[in-house]
Amino acid sequence: MAMVSENKTSVCDVLHALRVETPLQFVLKASVKSPSALLMLQLSAISLMSQLIEACLRPLGQSSIVSNIVGGIILGPSLLGQNDDIAKSLFPQRGNVILETFGSFGLMFFLFVMGVKIDAAVMLRPGRQAMLVGLFVFIFTLTFPIIFVFIVKEFFPIYYHSANSILLIALSQTLIGSPVIALLLTELKILNTDIGRLALTSSMFCDVMGIFMAVATLSFTENKNANSQNPIYSLISSLALISGIVYILKPAILWMLNRFQDGKLINEICIICIFILVLFTGFLSEIIGQHYFLGPLVLGLVVPDGPPLGATIVNKLETLASRLFYPTFLAVSGLQTNIFIINLDASWVIVIVLLFSFLVKILAVTVPSKYLNLPLRDAFVLGLIFNARGFLQLMVFNFWKHSEVISDEEFALAVVSVVVITAIITPLIKLLYDPSKRYFSLSRCTIQHAKPESEFRILVCIHHHENIPTIVNLLEVSHASKDSPLTAIALILVELVGRSNPVLISHEPDLTLERTTSKASHILNALRQYEDHNAGNATVEAFTTVSPYSFMHDDVCRVAFDKKATIVILPFHKQWAIDGSIGQVNRCIQNMNLQILDMAPCSIGILIDKGVFSKQVSVLTARAPYHVAVLFIGGADDAESLAFGARMAKHHVVDLTIVWFL
């Protein structure tokens, strides 16, 4: 009887346990037994929380940096982590070590990708305007906050530990970080605006000085213990590592590129070797007294950006690095933050130093703005952009926290400052700077309202060199004459791949034909032949924009506005296959066209080019009439097309037909 009773009791206990245990508790208990399952659960929780916070903050115009850090703070000891069951089950001590290691490896590859996308030549030769802004920002943020710290320490009572750390926190404000600014400008969709280009180029110039300052600072702060190596030795070793990457690994990468490149494709062996070099340079950085970020970042800078190698690396790593590695590192920083240990009575001096550094960066841009003919409003926006915070600052704070240079309280305050400053400047930049307003005018430039004897300025956007015959025919039938000369402004559209800084290139006018085989050379040669055929009546100006399709509309509208174009001809987003059916639909070009339609300061025409299948001949050599039809229903758009058709009718080979729908 005793045995039966004992069995009944055990069954009841099992049923009771199954009844009260929730599915979450079951998953947490199962994950604790497996390190890999725990890591996957942690990454899932971080991703889910970050996405939820981002969805909530997106209507407020917040950056993804804020949502990722706030997601980590919510999961950490500041909120959910206060529950012992969640803290021990979801983020135990051994699991945190694995998660931090995963984030460190991820950040290492993320820094490598960002280095690949940066053009090292722009960092060393930024241009006069960018160099001046970069020098002012770097010198002001290096000197004024440090002087302010010494003044505060002299005249105000400060806690001992805060007095030792505020100098480092003030020094960290000098780190601008072009990858951080590039990410912010991309989210704000102002990467290829005038302010965006100036901010990115100036920050790249600041990075050159900031990298050497960070190397020197880490050499002395990370190797201060008696058991550590000599800081001077670490500094010399760091310079030797940088020199070795530039003068040994870079030639080796170029040799591999020539050895394993098959046309426009890169052999997988070359990519694998480069990934191994990322790990190897990170290891070398650690053993010489630096941290893993130095070697991979410098290695990324020496890898040729753009296609074929840079574009291939970015395509293979960018999504994983930017969507998993980068958010994980931000969330891990939030997980280590406990906002309840912040004592404002003891940490007020750090808040004052951070606020003072914020104002100094704005002042550093405002001072040279008059000399650079930069409007005060744009200078203020540029100062806000330079105050952007991100993974670079968090990485430095994490290093100092693990080295016990700063306390947990000061680390928490520094992380909160990153969130607060980013949360303030992001919507403020959106409010103060709208690049589309530059193109708004009381009336658009139109063909029908132009004077008959005025110059006809037409901007043609060229996506493929196959469009050139049709575009040349369109320019020819637009009738360039002495009474009404024609200026063709050609804008070659090139998608930005494997780079972070967009460029707008102006091709110098040259009557000689290019002998190179590049895409731009073929296009320019065809346009110069048109110009030669209409000598004295037509001129050609050529530009190339290298930019992501999501931002390319700004370059098109900018060129149209600066060149006072009467009409812009855009490429159609559909391409035809060899059998005449629709072979490809480019949604990026479609979205670009829609944005240009909303912003353009002049008339817009979309060119549907099927010339290859219609076997059209060149108007320049045609003897038979060239048939043009205008469908007129009514309204301003049809009136504009009728005015364009009337201009074409003046050409001696054009036969114009107007169909009027009543």
N, C-alpha and C positions, 0 to 999 in steps of 0.2 A: 504493500500500500504506500509505503514511503517513497518507493521508486516511482510509482505511477504519479504521485503528487508532485514529485520533483520534475518529471517530464512535462506535466501540465503547466507548471510554473514557467518553465523555459519557453514553451510555446507562447504563452501569454506575453512574456517579455518581448519576444520577437514581434508579435503582432502589434504590441504597443509601440515598439520602436518604428515599425513600418508606418504606423498611423500618424505619428507626430513628426517624422522626418520629411522635410520638404525636398523637392527635386534639387533646389539650389544647394542644400546641405549635402545631399548625396553626391552631387558633382564635385563640390569642394573637397569632400573626404576622399573621393577617388583620385582627384588631381594631386593631392598631397603625396600619394604613394609613388607618383611618376614625375620626375623632373621635366620631361618633355611635355607631358600633359599639363603640368602647372604652367610652363612657359606659354603654351598655346592658349590656355585659359586667360592668362594675364594679358597677352596681346589682344585677344578678343575683347576682353573687358575694356582695355585702353582704347581700342579702335571704336567700339560701340559708344563709350562715354564721350569721346572726342567728337564723333559725328553728331550725336544728340546736341551737344553744346554748340557745335558749329551751326546746326540748323536753327537753333534758338537765337544765336547772336548774328546770323547773316542779315536779317532785316535791319539790324542796327549798324550795319556797315563795318563789322569787326573782321579782323584778320584771322586766318587759321592758326597763327601762332598763339593768339589769346585762347582760342577754344581748346587747343591741345594741352596747354599748360594748366588751364582751369580744370580740364578733365582729369589730369593727374592730381591736382590739388583736392578735387572732390573724392577721388579714390584713396587719397593718402590720409595721413593722421589728422588733417584739418577737418575732415567730415566723416566719411564712411570708415576710415581707418581707426576711428576712436572706438569702434566696436571690436572687442578682442577676438571674437569668433571670425569676423571678416579679415582682420589684420593677420591672424595666425594662419588662416586657411588660404586666403587669396594672395597675400603678400608676406609669406614667412621670410625669415632672415636669409635662409639658403636660397630661396627663390629670388630674392632681391639681387643677390650676387649674380645669378645667372641672367636676370633681366638687364642689369647694368652692363654686363659683359656684352650681351646682344646689342644693346643700344650703342656701346662704344664701337663695336665692329661696324654697325650700321652707319654711324656718324663718320667713321673713317672712309667708307666708300662714298658717302654723300659728299664729303669734302673733296674727294678725288673727282667726282662728277662735276662739282661746281668749279673746280680748278680747270678741268678740261674745257668747260664752256666759256671761260674767261680768256680773252685775247691778251697774252702777256705783252705784246707790243704796245697796246693801249695803256697798260700800267706804266710803262717806261717812257712813252711819248704821248701824253694825254692831250696836248694842245695848250695854248697859252691860257685860255679862259678856264679850262678845267684844272690846270696846274695852279693857277692863282687861287681859285676857290679851295682846292685841296690843301694848299699850304696854309691858308688862313685858318681853315677848320682844324687842321692837325696842330698847328702851333698854339692857337687859342685854347683848344681843349687840353693841351699838354701843360700849359703854363698857368693859366688863370685858375682852374680848379685846385691845382697843387698849392699855389700861393694862398688861395682862400682857405685851404686846409690848415696851413701853418698859422694863419691869422686866427682861425677858430681855436686851434689848440693852444694858442698863446693867451687868449683873452677869455676863454669860456671853460668851465669845468667839464671834463669828459671822462667817462669810465675808461679804465686802463686798457681793456681789450679793444674798445672802439677806437681809442687813440692810435692803436697800432694798425688797425685795418682800414681806417677811412682814407689813408694815403693810397693804398692799393685800389680801393674802390674808385677814388678820383682818377687814378691812373688808367683804370679800365675804361673810362669814358672816352679815351682817345681812340679806342678800337672802333672804327666805323663799320667795316665789313661790307665789301661790295656784294658778296652773295646774299647777305641779309637784305640789302637795299634792292637787289635785283628781284628777290622774292616778293618784297612789298610792292614794287612798281608793277610787277606782273599781275598781282592780285588787284591793284588799283587800275590796271589797264592803261597806264601812262608810260610804259617802258620806252616807246619810241617818240615821245613828245620832246620838245626842246628842254623842258625841265628834267624829264626822265633821262635823256642822254647826258645832260650836264651832271646830274647827280651820280649816275653810274660811272661815268668816266672819272669824275673827281674822287669818288670813293675808291676806285681802283688805284689811283695815284696815292691815296692815303694808305692803302693796304701795303704798298711797298715799304713805307716807313713803319707802319704798324707791325708788320711781320718781324722786322728786326728788333723793334722794341719789345714785342712779346717774347721773342727768343731770349733776349737779355734778361727780362724780368723773370721768366720761368727758370732760367739758369741759376739765378740767385735765390729765388724763393723756394724752389723744389729741392735744392741741394745745400740747404743751410745747416742740416744736421751733421754731427761729427762723423756718423757712419756713411754719409753720402760723399760723392766725389767732389772735387774742387769745382766751384762755379766757373772759374776761368777756363778750366779744362772742358767743362760742359759747353761753354760759349764757343770755344775754338772748335770743338767737335761738331757743334751745330752748323757753323760756317763751312766746315769740311764736308758735312753731309749735303748741304745745299749745293756746294761746288761739284761734288760727285754726281749728284742728280743731273745738274746742268751739263757737265762736260763729259760724263761717262754714260749715264743711262739714256740721255736724250739722243746721242748718236746711235746707241744700240737700238732704240725704238725706231728711229728713222731707217736703220739698216733692216730691221725686221719688216717694216712697212714695205720697203722696196723688194724684199725677198719673198714675202708671203702674200703680196697683193696680186690678185687676179682680176685685172681690169678695174672695175669700180667696186669689187667685192673684197673683203678682208678675210683672210684665212682665220679659222678659229684658233689655230696655234698662236697667232700673234695676240689675240684678245686674251687667251688664257695666260700667256707669259706676262702681259701687262697687269692682269689681276694679281698674279703672284708677286710682281714687283710692288704693288700697293701694300700687301701684307709685309713684305720684306722691309720696305722703307718705314712702315709704321713700327716694326720691331727695332730697327736701328735707331729711330727717334727715341724710343723708350730707354734703350741701354746707354745712350749718351747723356741722359739726364733731362731730355725734353719729353713731350708727350706725343702720342700717336698721330696727332693732327698735322704735324710739321711735314713729315716725309710725304704722305699721300697728297697733301695740298700742293707742295712744290712739284711733285711728280705730275699732277694734273695740269699744272701751268706749262710744263715743257712738252706735253703731248700736243701735237698739231690739232688745233680746233677746226670745227667744220668737217665736211666730207673729205675723204672717206673714213678716216680713222676716228676722229672726234665724234662724228655723227653716229657711227656704229656703236661706240662705247656708250654714248648718251642714250641711244635707243634701247640698249640692253639693260641699262642700270637705272635710268632716271625714274621710271614709274615705281620700281621697288624702293629706290632710295628716298624719293620725295613723298611717297604714300605710306610707307611702312617704317623705314629706318628713322627718318627725320621726325615724324610724329611720336615715335616711341621714345626717342631721346628727350623731346620736350616734355612728354608725360612723365618720364622718370624723374626729371627735375622737379615737376610738380609733386610727385609722390614723396620726395624727400623734404618737402616744405610743410612746416607746421606753423600756420599763421598765429596760433594762440600763444606761442612762446615769444612773440615780438613784444618788447617792452618799449613803448614810444618814449617814455621818460629817459631811457638810456640810449635809444637809437635815433633821437631827433636830429642829431648832428649828421647822420648818414642821409636822412631825408633832405636836409638842407643842402648837402653837397650834391646830391643827385639833381635837385631842382636848380641849383646854381649852374651845374654842367649843362643842363637842358637849355637854359637861357644863353649860355656862352656860345653854343653851337648856332643858335639863331643869330646872335650878334656877329659871329665869325663870317656868316654869309652876307649879312646886311651891310657890313663895312665896305667890302669891295663892290657892292652891287651898283653904286653910282658910277664907278670907273668902268664896269662891264656893261653899262647901259641896260641893267636888269631892273625891271619894275620892282618896287618895294613889295608888292603883294606876292610876286613870284619868288623874290628873295626869302620872304617869310615861309612860303611853302617849301622851298629848298632846305631851309633850316629845319623844318619839321621832318623832312625826309631823312636828313642826317641824324636825327634823333631816333631813328628806327632801332629797335632792339630785336634780338633773335638768338639763334643757337650759339653764335660766337661769344656773346656775353655770358650765356648760361654755361658754356664750356669752360670759360675762365673761372667762373664762380665755383663750378664743381671741382676743378683742380685745386683751388684754394681751400675749399671745404675739406676735401680728402687729405690735404696736406696740413690741416688744422691751422692754416694761416688766418682764416676767418671762422667765427663760431657758427653754430646752427642758427642762432637768432639772426645774425647778420646775413647769412645765406638766404634765409626765408625772406628777409626784408629786400634783398637784392632781386630775388625771383619775383616778388610782388611788384617791385618797381618796374620790371620788364613788362609785366602784364598791364599795369596801370598806364605807363607811358605809351605803349603800343595801342591800348584801347582808346586813348585820347587822340593821338595824332592821326590814326587811320580815318575815322569819320571827318576829322577836321580838314584833312587834305582833300577829301572828296567834296567837302562843302566849299572850300576856297578855290580849288583849281578844277575847272572843267574845260579841257582843251577844245571841245566842240564849239564853245562860245566865240572862239576866234574867227570862225568861218561864217557866223551869222551876220547878215546885213539887211538893210531895209528892203532891198530888191536883189534878186539873183541876176547874174549875167546871163542873158539869153540872146539867141540869134535874131529873133523877131524884133527886139528893141534896139539892136545895134545899128549904128549908122551905116549906110550902104558903102561908103568909102573907107570905113574903119578896118583895122587889121583883124583878121579872123584867126583866133587862137584856139587850137584844138589839142586837147590832152588825150593821148592814146595810151592805154595800159596794156602792156604786152606780157602775156603769160607763157606762151610757147612760140618758138621761132616758126612753127607751122602757120601761125596767124599772120605772118609778115605779108604774103601776097595780098590777102584781103585788106589789110590795113593800108598798104601802099595804094591799092585801088581806091579805098575810101578817101584817102588824102588827095589823090589825083582828081577825083570827080568833085571834090569840095571846091575846086576852081580857084587856084591861086592866080592872081592877075596884078598888074601894076596899080590899078585903081583900088583893089582890095587884096593886099598881100596876105599870105597864109603863114602862120608860125605853127609848126608841129612840135609839140612837147611830148617826147616819148618817155614813158616811165616803165622800165623793165621790172617786173614783179618776181622776186626770188624769195622763197620761203627760208626763214632762218632755221637752220638745223645744226645742232652741236655747238652753238654759241649762245652767249647770254646778252651781248650788246648789239642791238640793231644799228645799221648804218644806212645813210642816204648818200649815194655817190653821184656827183655831178661830172659827166663826161665832157672834157674840154672840146670845143669845136675844132675839127681838123678835117681838111679837105682830102687828105690822103686816106686810102683804104687800109683797114687793119688786115694783117696777114696771119693773125693768130686764129685758132679754131675754137675759141670760147663762144659761149652762147651769146654774150653781149656783142662780140665782134661781128657775128653774122647779122645780127639785127641792125647794128650801127652801119654796116656796109650797105645794106639794102636802103636804109633811110638816106644815106649820103648820095646814093645813086638817084633817088627821087629828088633830092635837093639840087643835084647837078642838072637834072632834066628840066627843072623849073628855076634855073639860075636867075636871081634878081627878083623873083616873085614869091619864093618860098624859102624859109629857113627852118632848120631842125635843131632843137635842143634836146639832149638826152640825159636821163637820170636812171639810176638803178637803186631800188630800195630792197634791202635785205632785212626782213622782219617777219615775225610770226603772222600768219593770216589773221589772227584775232586782233592784231594791232595795225595792220597794213592800211586800213581805211584812213588813219590819221595822216599817213604820208601822202596818200592820194589827194586828200582834201587840202593838205598844206601846200603841195606843189600847185594845185589848181588855184588856190587863193593867192599865193605869191606871184605866180605867173599870169594872173588875171585871165584864166582860161574862160572861153565862151561856152564850151561843151566838153564833157569828159566821156570818152568811149571806154566802157568796161568789158572785160571778157565774160562770156556766158559760162555758167557753172557746169554745163553738160558738154561732154565730148563724145564724138561719134566713132564707132568701130569701123573696120574696113568694109563691112557689108552694109553700112548705112544706118545700122541700129544704134541706140544709145549705149555706148560702151562704158562710160564712167560718169558719175555724178559727184562733183566736189562740193560738199556742203560748206567747207571753209570759205571757198570763193563766193558761194551763195550768201553766206552771212556777211562777208565783206561788202558785197554789192548792196545789201539791205542797209548796212550802216552808212555807206556813202550816200545812198539816196536820202537818208535823214539829215546828213550833215553838209553835203556839198554846197558850195556857194554859187554854182552855175547849173546849166542844164546837164542831164545825164542821158547817155545812150548805151544800151547793152548790145554788144556785137555777137550775133549768133553766126558763127563761121562754119559753113559747110562747103567751102570753096573747093576742097580736095575732091568731093564727090560730084559737084556740079561742073567740074573741069573748066573753071573760068579762066580766061586769059587776062593778061596784064592790060590795063587801060593805057599804059604808056606806049604800047606797040599796037593796040587794037585799031582796026580800020572800020569794023562794023559798029553800029550804034550800041551803046551800053544802056540797057533798060533799067530804069529806076521807077518804082511805084510808091505812092504815098496813099495810105488809107486814112481818110479824114472822116471822123464821126462828130467831133466837136470837143471843145474844152481847150485848156491852156497847153496840154501836152501835144495834142494834135496840131494846134496852131504852130508850135515850135517845130514839129517835124515837117510841116508844110513850108515853113520859112527855110529850113535846111534843104528841102527838095527844090525850092525856088532858086537857091544859090547853085545847086548842082545843075539845074537846067541851063545855066549860062555856059557850061562847058560844051564844046562843039561836038563831042561824041555821045553826050547823054541824051537819051530819049525819055522824058518824064511823063508818067501817067498818074493822074490823080483820080482816086475812086472816092466819091462823096456819098456817104450813107445818109439818106433822108428818112 
